[in-house]
Amino acid sequence: MVFPGGESFSAFRQRVEAVFADLAEYPVKCVAAVTHGGVLMYLLSWLRGLPSARMFECLPPRGSLVKLRKVKGVWREE
């Protein structure tokens, strides 16, 4: 499915994963990213090992802060 004037879910997924991979390699200790719920839903479902069909279960409340930390090569929510 592609929203009119938008991108496919596959393209969206690839874009989110690529940006997250870039941020994960950023040479500083802390990085802040401001994004919309769709990106957070996909990213959290991906990190939790959920199928993308269940990503809507991972929508954080509006205006919330989601903190992630990489511990021994594994991403975890704080």
KAQUI-V585961 format. One record per residue. RES is the residue in three letters. SS is DSSP state (H for helix, E for strand, - for the rest). PHI is phi in whole degrees, 0 to 359 (999 if undefined). BURIAL is # if it has 24 or more other C-alpha atoms within 12 Angstrom, else .. Layout:
BEGIN
RES:SS:PHI:BURIAL
RES:SS:PHI:BURIAL
END
This chain:
BEGIN
MET:-:999:.
VAL:E:232:.
PHE:-:291:.
PRO:-:306:.
GLY:-:74:.
GLY:-:249:.
GLU:-:245:.
SER:E:289:.
PHE:H:298:.
SER:H:299:.
ALA:H:295:.
PHE:H:300:.
ARG:H:301:.
GLN:H:297:.
ARG:H:294:.
VAL:H:297:#
GLU:H:296:.
ALA:H:293:.
VAL:H:294:.
PHE:H:297:#
ALA:H:298:.
ASP:H:296:.
LEU:H:296:.
ALA:H:295:.
GLU:-:261:.
TYR:-:299:.
PRO:-:278:.
VAL:-:229:.
LYS:-:282:.
CYS:-:224:.
VAL:-:229:.
ALA:-:251:.
ALA:-:229:.
VAL:-:252:.
THR:-:211:.
HIS:-:261:.
GLY:H:301:.
GLY:H:299:.
VAL:H:295:#
LEU:H:296:#
MET:H:300:#
TYR:H:295:#
LEU:H:300:#
LEU:H:293:#
SER:H:293:#
TRP:H:296:#
LEU:H:293:#
ARG:-:276:.
GLY:-:77:.
LEU:-:272:.
PRO:-:293:.
SER:H:301:.
ALA:H:296:.
ARG:H:258:.
MET:H:297:#
PHE:H:292:.
GLU:H:288:.
CYS:H:257:#
LEU:-:288:.
PRO:-:285:.
PRO:-:301:.
ARG:-:303:.
GLY:-:73:.
SER:-:272:.
LEU:-:250:.
VAL:-:246:#
LYS:-:250:.
LEU:E:238:#
ARG:E:221:.
LYS:E:265:.
VAL:E:239:.
LYS:-:52:.
GLY:-:82:.
VAL:E:242:.
TRP:E:282:.
ARG:E:224:.
GLU:E:277:.
GLU:-:263:.
END
